[in-house]
Amino acid sequence: MGERSRIAVSRGAAAAHPSKSQSRPPHTAAAASYAAAAALLLAFITIASIFWFRPADLTIYTGHGEIRQLTLPDGSVVTLNALSSIRYNSSGSDGRRTVHLDGQAFFDVRQDATSPFVVISSGLQTEVLGTSFDLRAYPGARPFIGVASGKVRVKDTGGRYVILEKGQQAIYDARARNFTRLDANPSDMSTWQHGIISLDGLTLQDVCADLERWYGVKIILDAPGIGEYQLTGRQEVKSLESCLDAICFIFHLQYTYKDNTVRIRKN
């Protein structure tokens, strides 16, 4: 009985204290596992930094009757008209000078021959090296580009393009897919920044759309064809009523204004 007890104790001691000759996991295998995990973590961080932590595009909006000026990362200055928006890279770290415009803006572009400045709007791409120009690209309206200084190239999605120099402007017909080039006074291209509408090349429909954006009203043209009436000259935007009075006087029209809705018809 005593011998059996000694044998049991001896076996228990051997189990609790393994001999030096017992095998252990190699240190090299553990090191390799840690290295693989570290490499995987590094790859994840790299991908995350590219897709999740890259500088976000910044979008600036304006409301009814609001004009706003901003300076882009490259030093170019943009003035936004009412109900417009512009989207661009907030840091400029990608080396590109590309902005997306909805609405109207006047651009004063800092010259950089190594990096063209590109504006994408309403299916058109306007490319410049250093210039100042006016660009209208409101949804549903005809895109309009006027050059106050320098030179621009405007191209549509089909590759058709027009080159404009100082004092020239173009209207794009999306249905016909062609450009109409016009001559204009460069000083008239930025008058809207000072509350003056340059009417040259605009129709009554165009001007009514401007007034809607400025005053937040709905304008209905109640007579067929009057929306195509052509206007010239300048109109100071003092009030909605003063603009409507001037337009109706020129074309022998009349209007009613009720519940934030304007109706224009023939006399």
Protein Blocks (a to p, Z undefined) as FASTA:
>chain_A
ZZmmmmmmmmmmmmmmccfklccddfklmmmmmmmmmmmmmmmmmmmmmmmmgccddddd
ddehiacddddfkopacdddehiaddddfklpnopacdddehjddddddddfklccddde
ehiacddfbdcddddddehiacddddfehjdddddfkopacdddehiacdddfklopadd
ddddfklmmmmmnopacfehpafklmmmmmmmmnopacddfbghklmpccedjdddfbfk
lmmmmmmmmnopadddeehiacdddZZ
